[in-house]
Amino acid sequence: MTCIVGMIDGDDVLIGADSCGGDVEQYTVINRADTKVFTRGPYLFGFTSSFRMGQLLQYNLEVPEHPHGMNNHCFMATRFIDSVRRCLTSGGFAAKKDEVESGGTFLVAYSGSLFTIYGDYQVGENADGYASVGCGYEFAYGAIHATEGEPAMTRVKKALKAAAKFSAYVMPPFHVLRLKGNA
């Protein structure tokens, strides 16, 4: 029940989110005042799955140190994910079924890169320089593709707008944040 869109823009990364919250099983939606996009230390997050997961990442995640010489993808797949797992487990969000642990789905920007974190803690990095998650992701991908050549901020906003137009569980207002350079 959401749409999160991320895009690399030169050395910067943008992540935008809608404001829909609610209960799909009860067919209810509300416009949330708390946003699905935030910064935490050197990271920019945009989350789906659960507002509780987002709150844990925003307020409880212990940001790990990045060892000198370790590339970004290796760091994210090991040190960063280990920290996320601890955070979600200690916060009571991580689930375990048949001895398989799962968390939630979110985008995270770090050091000029954009990563998709999936429920199985997989770390993905789209070769196209953009990503989208949530129930409106297919509409967002179409809009991103169709707006190639336009400014990144415009593309992210149009992607969110397209997702809101065609998904019953995506709604404005939209919130877009930019992570500058190697911040």
GROMACS elastic network, one bead per residue, 0.5 to 0.9 nm:
[ bonds ]
;  ai    aj funct       b0    kb
    1    20     6  0.68298   500
    1    21     6  0.67256   500
    1    22     6  0.75773   500
    1    23     6  0.82192   500
    1    24     6  0.72593   500
    1    29     6  0.87916   500
    1    48     6  0.72526   500
    1    49     6  0.75515   500
    1   134     6  0.61770   500
    1   135     6  0.54539   500
    1   136     6  0.77900   500
    1   167     6  0.89122   500
    1   168     6  0.85446   500
    1   170     6  0.65156   500
    2    17     6  0.75399   500
    2    18     6  0.63273   500
    2    19     6  0.75139   500
    2    20     6  0.60655   500
    2    21     6  0.75106   500
    2    36     6  0.89798   500
    2    47     6  0.85970   500
    2    48     6  0.61608   500
    2    49     6  0.83236   500
    2   133     6  0.78623   500
    2   135     6  0.56164   500
    2   136     6  0.62875   500
    2   137     6  0.84046   500
    2   163     6  0.87682   500
    2   164     6  0.89315   500
    2   167     6  0.88349   500
    2   169     6  0.60512   500
    2   170     6  0.50754   500
    2   171     6  0.79201   500
    3    16     6  0.82688   500
    3    17     6  0.58576   500
    3    18     6  0.59117   500
    3    19     6  0.87801   500
    3    20     6  0.86837   500
    3    47     6  0.86842   500
    3    48     6  0.74011   500
    3   132     6  0.69840   500
    3   133     6  0.59351   500
    3   135     6  0.61754   500
    3   137     6  0.59125   500
    3   140     6  0.77152   500
    3   159     6  0.89359   500
    3   160     6  0.66570   500
    3   163     6  0.68368   500
    3   164     6  0.82018   500
    3   169     6  0.84841   500
    3   170     6  0.61982   500
    3   171     6  0.86977   500
    4    15     6  0.70537   500
    4    16     6  0.57183   500
    4    18     6  0.69295   500
    4    36     6  0.80962   500
    4    37     6  0.83740   500
    4    46     6  0.60381   500
    4    47     6  0.67619   500
    4    48     6  0.71619   500
    4   106     6  0.79460   500
    4   107     6  0.74763   500
    4   131     6  0.82236   500
    4   132     6  0.54077   500
    4   133     6  0.53333   500
    4   134     6  0.62675   500
    4   136     6  0.80566   500
    4   137     6  0.73090   500
    4   140     6  0.85643   500
    4   160     6  0.75889   500
    5    14     6  0.80677   500
    5    15     6  0.55504   500
    5    16     6  0.51920   500
    5    17     6  0.64638   500
    5    46     6  0.78419   500
    5   107     6  0.79940   500
    5   130     6  0.74939   500
    5   131     6  0.58957   500
    5   133     6  0.68456   500
    5   137     6  0.77384   500
    5   140     6  0.71823   500
    5   141     6  0.86034   500
    5   156     6  0.62194   500
    5   157     6  0.86408   500
    5   159     6  0.72944   500
    5   160     6  0.71063   500
    5   176     6  0.88704   500
    6    13     6  0.70991   500
    6    14     6  0.54564   500
    6    16     6  0.63346   500
    6    17     6  0.88954   500
    6    46     6  0.80818   500
    6   107     6  0.70566   500
    6   108     6  0.83631   500
    6   109     6  0.81802   500
    6   114     6  0.70917   500
    6   115     6  0.88471   500
    6   129     6  0.83594   500
    6   130     6  0.54171   500
    6   131     6  0.52343   500
    6   132     6  0.62339   500
    6   156     6  0.70829   500
    7    12     6  0.86062   500
    7    13     6  0.56771   500
    7    14     6  0.52548   500
    7    15     6  0.65170   500
    7    16     6  0.89058   500
    7   114     6  0.71884   500
    7   129     6  0.58953   500
    7   131     6  0.65628   500
    7   132     6  0.88452   500
    7   152     6  0.68443   500
    7   153     6  0.85619   500
    7   155     6  0.86138   500
    7   156     6  0.71746   500
    8    11     6  0.72351   500
    8    12     6  0.59986   500
    8    14     6  0.63716   500
    8    15     6  0.88989   500
    8   109     6  0.87487   500
    8   112     6  0.72268   500
    8   113     6  0.70075   500
    8   114     6  0.67565   500
    8   129     6  0.53434   500
    8   130     6  0.61968   500
    8   152     6  0.77441   500
    9    12     6  0.50474   500
    9    13     6  0.55763   500
    9    14     6  0.71771   500
    9   112     6  0.86765   500
    9   129     6  0.83003   500
    9   151     6  0.84640   500
    9   152     6  0.60894   500
    9   153     6  0.86335   500
   10    13     6  0.77243   500
   10   112     6  0.80560   500
   10   181     6  0.81469   500
   11   111     6  0.83501   500
   11   112     6  0.53322   500
   11   113     6  0.84476   500
   11   179     6  0.88491   500
   11   180     6  0.69179   500
   11   182     6  0.71813   500
   12   109     6  0.89912   500
   12   111     6  0.84670   500
   12   112     6  0.56923   500
   12   113     6  0.83476   500
   12   178     6  0.66756   500
   12   179     6  0.55595   500
   12   182     6  0.77493   500
   12   183     6  0.89490   500
   13    44     6  0.83170   500
   13   109     6  0.63376   500
   13   110     6  0.82168   500
   13   111     6  0.87694   500
   13   112     6  0.61439   500
   13   113     6  0.70593   500
   13   114     6  0.69336   500
   13   177     6  0.84206   500
   13   178     6  0.56733   500
   13   179     6  0.52244   500
   13   180     6  0.68376   500
   13   181     6  0.77335   500
   14    44     6  0.82950   500
   14   109     6  0.79622   500
   14   114     6  0.88529   500
   14   152     6  0.77749   500
   14   153     6  0.73527   500
   14   156     6  0.78259   500
   14   176     6  0.67151   500
   14   177     6  0.56547   500
   14   179     6  0.63018   500
   14   180     6  0.87901   500
   15    37     6  0.70101   500
   15    38     6  0.89032   500
   15    44     6  0.73459   500
   15    45     6  0.72278   500
   15    46     6  0.62621   500
   15   107     6  0.77858   500
   15   108     6  0.81826   500
   15   109     6  0.78764   500
   15   156     6  0.76873   500
   15   175     6  0.83055   500
   15   176     6  0.55951   500
   15   177     6  0.56062   500
   15   178     6  0.65953   500
   15   179     6  0.83432   500
   16    36     6  0.83005   500
   16    37     6  0.66176   500
   16    46     6  0.69081   500
   16   156     6  0.65797   500
   16   157     6  0.74064   500
   16   160     6  0.75761   500
   16   174     6  0.67459   500
   16   175     6  0.53591   500
   16   177     6  0.63227   500
   16   178     6  0.87602   500
   17    35     6  0.76123   500
   17    36     6  0.59297   500
   17    37     6  0.61781   500
   17    46     6  0.65801   500
   17    47     6  0.80543   500
   17   160     6  0.71466   500
   17   172     6  0.86696   500
   17   173     6  0.85721   500
   17   174     6  0.55639   500
   17   175     6  0.53759   500
   17   176     6  0.64700   500
   18    35     6  0.79533   500
   18    36     6  0.73338   500
   18    37     6  0.89477   500
   18   160     6  0.68413   500
   18   161     6  0.88420   500
   18   164     6  0.80606   500
   18   170     6  0.61788   500
   18   171     6  0.56153   500
   18   172     6  0.54274   500
   18   173     6  0.60890   500
   18   175     6  0.64932   500
   18   176     6  0.89702   500
   19    30     6  0.82057   500
   19    31     6  0.55294   500
   19    32     6  0.53445   500
   19    33     6  0.73157   500
   19    34     6  0.79366   500
   19    35     6  0.64870   500
   19    36     6  0.71947   500
   19   170     6  0.72027   500
   19   171     6  0.57308   500
   19   172     6  0.56909   500
   19   173     6  0.58837   500
   19   174     6  0.64153   500
   19   175     6  0.79301   500
   20    29     6  0.64369   500
   20    30     6  0.58773   500
   20    31     6  0.50755   500
   20    32     6  0.60606   500
   20   169     6  0.63770   500
   20   170     6  0.54791   500
   20   171     6  0.52784   500
   20   172     6  0.74165   500
   20   173     6  0.87391   500
   21    28     6  0.83868   500
   21    29     6  0.55205   500
   21    30     6  0.51639   500
   21    31     6  0.61353   500
   21    32     6  0.59417   500
   21    50     6  0.89148   500
   21    51     6  0.81990   500
   21   169     6  0.78798   500
   21   170     6  0.84921   500
   21   171     6  0.89385   500
   22    26     6  0.83480   500
   22    27     6  0.78790   500
   22    28     6  0.54247   500
   22    30     6  0.55631   500
   22    31     6  0.83572   500
   22    32     6  0.87897   500
   22   169     6  0.84830   500
   23    26     6  0.53615   500
   23    27     6  0.60167   500
   23    28     6  0.52892   500
   23    29     6  0.64514   500
   23    30     6  0.89286   500
   24    28     6  0.63388   500
   24    29     6  0.77676   500
   24   169     6  0.81591   500
   25    28     6  0.79095   500
   26    29     6  0.88761   500
   29   168     6  0.88720   500
   29   169     6  0.70834   500
   31   171     6  0.73882   500
   31   172     6  0.79280   500
   31   173     6  0.83004   500
   32    35     6  0.69721   500
   34    51     6  0.87773   500
   35    38     6  0.73796   500
   35    46     6  0.88030   500
   35    51     6  0.89297   500
   35   174     6  0.89254   500
   35   175     6  0.72701   500
   36    45     6  0.78386   500
   36    46     6  0.54459   500
   36    47     6  0.55158   500
   36    48     6  0.73702   500
   36    51     6  0.75396   500
   36    54     6  0.69533   500
   36   175     6  0.80637   500
   37    44     6  0.73226   500
   37    45     6  0.54150   500
   37    47     6  0.66873   500
   37    54     6  0.85600   500
   37   175     6  0.70220   500
   37   176     6  0.73346   500
   37   177     6  0.71647   500
   38    43     6  0.84316   500
   38    44     6  0.58291   500
   38    45     6  0.53993   500
   38    46     6  0.67261   500
   38    58     6  0.71423   500
   38   177     6  0.73938   500
   39    42     6  0.72995   500
   39    43     6  0.55750   500
   39    45     6  0.60774   500
   39    46     6  0.89659   500
   39    58     6  0.75178   500
   39   177     6  0.83494   500
   39   179     6  0.81321   500
   40    43     6  0.52517   500
   40    44     6  0.64107   500
   40    45     6  0.76510   500
   40    57     6  0.81615   500
   40    58     6  0.61837   500
   40    59     6  0.81718   500
   40    61     6  0.83688   500
   40    63     6  0.80219   500
   41    44     6  0.81702   500
   41    63     6  0.71030   500
   41   183     6  0.87000   500
   42    63     6  0.85018   500
   42   109     6  0.84610   500
   42   110     6  0.64288   500
   42   111     6  0.74770   500
   42   179     6  0.82705   500
   42   182     6  0.81993   500
   42   183     6  0.56141   500
   43    63     6  0.88152   500
   43   108     6  0.65274   500
   43   109     6  0.56046   500
   43   110     6  0.51041   500
   43   111     6  0.79121   500
   43   179     6  0.76133   500
   43   183     6  0.80973   500
   44   107     6  0.81497   500
   44   108     6  0.54811   500
   44   110     6  0.68073   500
   44   177     6  0.77918   500
   44   178     6  0.77784   500
   44   179     6  0.62675   500
   45    54     6  0.85123   500
   45    57     6  0.84754   500
   45    58     6  0.83193   500
   45   106     6  0.70354   500
   45   107     6  0.57021   500
   45   109     6  0.65140   500
   46    54     6  0.81363   500
   46   106     6  0.57019   500
   46   107     6  0.51323   500
   46   108     6  0.64580   500
   46   109     6  0.88528   500
   47    50     6  0.76636   500
   47    51     6  0.79379   500
   47    53     6  0.79966   500
   47    54     6  0.60301   500
   47   104     6  0.82627   500
   47   105     6  0.63950   500
   47   107     6  0.62203   500
   47   108     6  0.84350   500
   47   133     6  0.81852   500
   47   134     6  0.83877   500
   48    51     6  0.74597   500
   48    53     6  0.83916   500
   48    54     6  0.77676   500
   48   104     6  0.72736   500
   48   105     6  0.57326   500
   48   106     6  0.57485   500
   48   107     6  0.86275   500
   48   133     6  0.71122   500
   48   134     6  0.58026   500
   48   135     6  0.88726   500
   49    52     6  0.87070   500
   49    53     6  0.73236   500
   49    54     6  0.84711   500
   49   103     6  0.86946   500
   49   104     6  0.54323   500
   49   105     6  0.58941   500
   49   106     6  0.78417   500
   49   119     6  0.87217   500
   49   134     6  0.76313   500
   50    53     6  0.51896   500
   50    54     6  0.65146   500
   50    55     6  0.87289   500
   50   104     6  0.73793   500
   50   105     6  0.87447   500
   51    55     6  0.61115   500
   51    56     6  0.86405   500
   52    55     6  0.50288   500
   52    56     6  0.62406   500
   52    57     6  0.86657   500
   52    91     6  0.88344   500
   52    93     6  0.73994   500
   53    56     6  0.51836   500
   53    57     6  0.62828   500
   53    58     6  0.85902   500
   53    88     6  0.69173   500
   53    91     6  0.84795   500
   53    93     6  0.64958   500
   53    94     6  0.86766   500
   53   103     6  0.80940   500
   53   104     6  0.70525   500
   54    57     6  0.51156   500
   54    58     6  0.60001   500
   54    59     6  0.85122   500
   54   106     6  0.85948   500
   55    58     6  0.50252   500
   55    59     6  0.59101   500
   55    60     6  0.76936   500
   56    59     6  0.53680   500
   56    60     6  0.50104   500
   56    61     6  0.64703   500
   56    87     6  0.67399   500
   56    88     6  0.66856   500
   56    91     6  0.66409   500
   56    93     6  0.85032   500
   57    60     6  0.57408   500
   57    62     6  0.86310   500
   57    84     6  0.73376   500
   57    87     6  0.71204   500
   57    88     6  0.77249   500
   58    61     6  0.65351   500
   59    62     6  0.88134   500
   60    87     6  0.63586   500
   60    88     6  0.87628   500
   60    91     6  0.81442   500
   61    64     6  0.88925   500
   61    83     6  0.68576   500
   61    84     6  0.64993   500
   61    86     6  0.82869   500
   61    87     6  0.54587   500
   61    88     6  0.83558   500
   62    83     6  0.63989   500
   62    84     6  0.80574   500
   62    86     6  0.88623   500
   62    87     6  0.74101   500
   63    80     6  0.74042   500
   63    83     6  0.70929   500
   63    84     6  0.87718   500
   64    79     6  0.64836   500
   64    80     6  0.62430   500
   64    83     6  0.67946   500
   65    79     6  0.79768   500
   65    80     6  0.86747   500
   66    69     6  0.86534   500
   66    70     6  0.72414   500
   66    71     6  0.89523   500
   66    72     6  0.84231   500
   66    75     6  0.66080   500
   66    79     6  0.77605   500
   66    80     6  0.86431   500
   67    70     6  0.57775   500
   67    71     6  0.88875   500
   67    75     6  0.79264   500
   68    71     6  0.85815   500
   70    73     6  0.84428   500
   70    74     6  0.65843   500
   70    75     6  0.62671   500
   71    74     6  0.55334   500
   71    75     6  0.62031   500
   71    76     6  0.87240   500
   72    75     6  0.50769   500
   72    76     6  0.60796   500
   72    77     6  0.85694   500
   72   110     6  0.79634   500
   72   111     6  0.76301   500
   72   113     6  0.77993   500
   73    76     6  0.51308   500
   73    77     6  0.60598   500
   73    78     6  0.85434   500
   73   113     6  0.87696   500
   73   115     6  0.84563   500
   73   123     6  0.78549   500
   73   124     6  0.86979   500
   73   125     6  0.81704   500
   74    77     6  0.51726   500
   74    78     6  0.61169   500
   74    79     6  0.81326   500
   75    78     6  0.53468   500
   75    79     6  0.54164   500
   75    80     6  0.62243   500
   75    81     6  0.84295   500
   76    79     6  0.60901   500
   76    81     6  0.60677   500
   76    82     6  0.88442   500
   76   110     6  0.88267   500
   76   115     6  0.83602   500
   76   123     6  0.70901   500
   77    80     6  0.64170   500
   77    81     6  0.56238   500
   77    82     6  0.80780   500
   77   121     6  0.81908   500
   77   122     6  0.73065   500
   77   123     6  0.57571   500
   77   124     6  0.89517   500
   78    81     6  0.54489   500
   78    82     6  0.59454   500
   78    83     6  0.86211   500
   79    82     6  0.52104   500
   79    83     6  0.63370   500
   79    84     6  0.87906   500
   80    83     6  0.51876   500
   80    84     6  0.63004   500
   80    85     6  0.87491   500
   81    85     6  0.60379   500
   81    86     6  0.85376   500
   81   117     6  0.86584   500
   81   121     6  0.67278   500
   81   122     6  0.85403   500
   81   123     6  0.82259   500
   82    85     6  0.51857   500
   82    86     6  0.63132   500
   82    87     6  0.86655   500
   83    86     6  0.51911   500
   83    87     6  0.61564   500
   83    88     6  0.87019   500
   84    87     6  0.50283   500
   84    88     6  0.61195   500
   84    89     6  0.84268   500
   84   103     6  0.87960   500
   84   121     6  0.86588   500
   85    88     6  0.52813   500
   85    89     6  0.59382   500
   85    90     6  0.84298   500
   85    94     6  0.73948   500
   85   101     6  0.89742   500
   85   102     6  0.87001   500
   85   103     6  0.74836   500
   85   121     6  0.79974   500
   86    89     6  0.51815   500
   86    90     6  0.59532   500
   86    91     6  0.83370   500
   86    94     6  0.89107   500
   87    90     6  0.54039   500
   87    91     6  0.60424   500
   87    92     6  0.86876   500
   87    93     6  0.86289   500
   87    94     6  0.87193   500
   88    91     6  0.50756   500
   88    92     6  0.62491   500
   88    93     6  0.50888   500
   88    94     6  0.51404   500
   88    95     6  0.89267   500
   88   103     6  0.69367   500
   89    92     6  0.52219   500
   89    93     6  0.58599   500
   89    95     6  0.78397   500
   89   103     6  0.85147   500
   90    93     6  0.77093   500
   90    94     6  0.82533   500
   91    94     6  0.78487   500
   92    95     6  0.80741   500
   93   103     6  0.69904   500
   93   104     6  0.87461   500
   94   101     6  0.67976   500
   94   102     6  0.56986   500
   94   104     6  0.79459   500
   95   100     6  0.81688   500
   95   101     6  0.56299   500
   95   102     6  0.52838   500
   95   103     6  0.64736   500
   96    99     6  0.58620   500
   96   100     6  0.53554   500
   96   102     6  0.62827   500
   96   103     6  0.89993   500
   97   100     6  0.53284   500
   97   101     6  0.66324   500
   97   102     6  0.82695   500
   98   101     6  0.84218   500
  100   120     6  0.84120   500
  101   119     6  0.88018   500
  101   120     6  0.70359   500
  101   121     6  0.87383   500
  102   118     6  0.87884   500
  102   119     6  0.53327   500
  102   120     6  0.50022   500
  102   121     6  0.69689   500
  103   118     6  0.77543   500
  103   120     6  0.64502   500
  103   121     6  0.68212   500
  104   117     6  0.77281   500
  104   118     6  0.62310   500
  104   120     6  0.76758   500
  104   121     6  0.78845   500
  105   116     6  0.74327   500
  105   117     6  0.54691   500
  105   119     6  0.51814   500
  105   120     6  0.86054   500
  105   121     6  0.82732   500
  105   133     6  0.74124   500
  105   134     6  0.81080   500
  106   115     6  0.84687   500
  106   116     6  0.59993   500
  106   117     6  0.53004   500
  106   118     6  0.67677   500
  106   119     6  0.85587   500
  106   133     6  0.70436   500
  106   134     6  0.86297   500
  107   114     6  0.71031   500
  107   115     6  0.56915   500
  107   117     6  0.60662   500
  107   118     6  0.87536   500
  107   131     6  0.77890   500
  107   132     6  0.77789   500
  107   133     6  0.75594   500
  108   113     6  0.83866   500
  108   114     6  0.59349   500
  108   115     6  0.52937   500
  108   116     6  0.64811   500
  108   117     6  0.74877   500
  109   112     6  0.68007   500
  109   113     6  0.55700   500
  109   115     6  0.61720   500
  109   116     6  0.88676   500
  109   179     6  0.72427   500
  110   113     6  0.53234   500
  110   114     6  0.65362   500
  110   115     6  0.79535   500
  110   179     6  0.80003   500
  110   182     6  0.74675   500
  110   183     6  0.78315   500
  111   114     6  0.85263   500
  111   179     6  0.85194   500
  111   180     6  0.85931   500
  111   181     6  0.67021   500
  111   183     6  0.62425   500
  112   179     6  0.79027   500
  112   180     6  0.77978   500
  112   181     6  0.57709   500
  112   182     6  0.56437   500
  112   183     6  0.81500   500
  113   125     6  0.80952   500
  113   129     6  0.82919   500
  114   124     6  0.86487   500
  114   125     6  0.64136   500
  114   126     6  0.77976   500
  114   129     6  0.72481   500
  114   130     6  0.72785   500
  114   131     6  0.77969   500
  115   123     6  0.64122   500
  115   124     6  0.55161   500
  115   126     6  0.74812   500
  115   131     6  0.80077   500
  116   122     6  0.79767   500
  116   123     6  0.57908   500
  116   125     6  0.62405   500
  116   126     6  0.80320   500
  116   131     6  0.72012   500
  116   132     6  0.82210   500
  116   133     6  0.80715   500
  117   120     6  0.81022   500
  117   121     6  0.58621   500
  117   122     6  0.57031   500
  117   124     6  0.63459   500
  118   121     6  0.52393   500
  118   122     6  0.52933   500
  118   123     6  0.67350   500
  118   124     6  0.78108   500
  119   122     6  0.72381   500
  120   123     6  0.89749   500
  125   128     6  0.87749   500
  125   129     6  0.80189   500
  125   130     6  0.86382   500
  125   131     6  0.82480   500
  126   129     6  0.58028   500
  126   130     6  0.62950   500
  126   131     6  0.64454   500
  127   130     6  0.78416   500
  128   131     6  0.81349   500
  130   141     6  0.86562   500
  130   144     6  0.83046   500
  131   137     6  0.83836   500
  131   140     6  0.88742   500
  131   141     6  0.75917   500
  132   136     6  0.81917   500
  132   137     6  0.50656   500
  132   138     6  0.79005   500
  132   140     6  0.67206   500
  132   141     6  0.67838   500
  133   136     6  0.72345   500
  133   137     6  0.50107   500
  133   138     6  0.84464   500
  133   140     6  0.88379   500
  134   137     6  0.54614   500
  134   138     6  0.88071   500
  134   170     6  0.89361   500
  135   138     6  0.77071   500
  135   139     6  0.89707   500
  135   163     6  0.84453   500
  135   167     6  0.73181   500
  135   169     6  0.71717   500
  135   170     6  0.77559   500
  136   139     6  0.56338   500
  136   140     6  0.63405   500
  136   141     6  0.88664   500
  136   160     6  0.80669   500
  136   162     6  0.84184   500
  136   164     6  0.73715   500
  136   166     6  0.77963   500
  136   167     6  0.58461   500
  136   168     6  0.88252   500
  136   169     6  0.76482   500
  136   170     6  0.66345   500
  137   141     6  0.61089   500
  137   142     6  0.86682   500
  137   159     6  0.86785   500
  137   160     6  0.88378   500
  137   163     6  0.70496   500
  138   141     6  0.51786   500
  138   142     6  0.63839   500
  138   143     6  0.87862   500
  138   163     6  0.77950   500
  139   142     6  0.51853   500
  139   143     6  0.63300   500
  139   144     6  0.86775   500
  139   159     6  0.70110   500
  139   160     6  0.82923   500
  139   162     6  0.59650   500
  139   164     6  0.86763   500
  139   165     6  0.88582   500
  139   166     6  0.71903   500
  139   167     6  0.81100   500
  140   143     6  0.51252   500
  140   144     6  0.60822   500
  140   145     6  0.85701   500
  140   156     6  0.81872   500
  140   158     6  0.78948   500
  140   160     6  0.60731   500
  140   161     6  0.81293   500
  140   162     6  0.62225   500
  140   163     6  0.55152   500
  141   144     6  0.50634   500
  141   145     6  0.61377   500
  141   146     6  0.85417   500
  141   159     6  0.69774   500
  142   145     6  0.52113   500
  142   146     6  0.61221   500
  142   147     6  0.86892   500
  142   159     6  0.76255   500
  142   162     6  0.85006   500
  143   146     6  0.50068   500
  143   147     6  0.61358   500
  143   148     6  0.88180   500
  143   155     6  0.73758   500
  143   156     6  0.86016   500
  143   158     6  0.64898   500
  143   160     6  0.84578   500
  143   161     6  0.88306   500
  143   162     6  0.65435   500
  143   163     6  0.85138   500
  144   147     6  0.53146   500
  144   148     6  0.65488   500
  144   155     6  0.57206   500
  144   156     6  0.70874   500
  144   158     6  0.75452   500
  144   159     6  0.57598   500
  145   148     6  0.55975   500
  145   155     6  0.88173   500
  146   155     6  0.88867   500
  147   150     6  0.57625   500
  147   151     6  0.86865   500
  147   154     6  0.84293   500
  147   155     6  0.60022   500
  147   158     6  0.81627   500
  147   159     6  0.88155   500
  148   151     6  0.84327   500
  148   152     6  0.88950   500
  148   155     6  0.77165   500
  149   152     6  0.85118   500
  149   155     6  0.89080   500
  150   153     6  0.84716   500
  150   154     6  0.66354   500
  150   155     6  0.64409   500
  151   154     6  0.53602   500
  151   155     6  0.63298   500
  151   156     6  0.88707   500
  152   155     6  0.50334   500
  152   156     6  0.62034   500
  152   157     6  0.86390   500
  153   156     6  0.52644   500
  153   157     6  0.62533   500
  153   158     6  0.85874   500
  153   176     6  0.80487   500
  154   157     6  0.52318   500
  154   158     6  0.60379   500
  154   159     6  0.85026   500
  155   158     6  0.51202   500
  155   159     6  0.60344   500
  155   160     6  0.86535   500
  156   159     6  0.51183   500
  156   160     6  0.63349   500
  156   161     6  0.86220   500
  156   176     6  0.79546   500
  157   160     6  0.51855   500
  157   161     6  0.61009   500
  157   162     6  0.86260   500
  157   174     6  0.74814   500
  157   175     6  0.87882   500
  157   176     6  0.78339   500
  158   162     6  0.60601   500
  158   163     6  0.85578   500
  159   162     6  0.51601   500
  159   163     6  0.62533   500
  159   164     6  0.86971   500
  160   163     6  0.50852   500
  160   164     6  0.62127   500
  160   165     6  0.86337   500
  160   170     6  0.81301   500
  160   171     6  0.84772   500
  160   172     6  0.82599   500
  160   174     6  0.72027   500
  161   164     6  0.51102   500
  161   165     6  0.61991   500
  161   166     6  0.88696   500
  161   170     6  0.88004   500
  161   171     6  0.82138   500
  161   172     6  0.77501   500
  161   174     6  0.82950   500
  162   165     6  0.50330   500
  162   166     6  0.63995   500
  162   167     6  0.84151   500
  163   166     6  0.54286   500
  163   167     6  0.56285   500
  163   168     6  0.87840   500
  163   169     6  0.88007   500
  163   170     6  0.63399   500
  163   171     6  0.82388   500
  164   167     6  0.54452   500
  164   168     6  0.70604   500
  164   169     6  0.74023   500
  164   171     6  0.51134   500
  164   172     6  0.71159   500
  165   168     6  0.78690   500
  165   170     6  0.79861   500
  165   171     6  0.82611   500
  166   169     6  0.89340   500
  166   170     6  0.83250   500
  167   170     6  0.56967   500
  167   171     6  0.84672   500
  168   171     6  0.79191   500
  171   174     6  0.76772   500
  172   175     6  0.84599   500
  179   182     6  0.81250   500
  179   183     6  0.68227   500
  180   183     6  0.57041   500
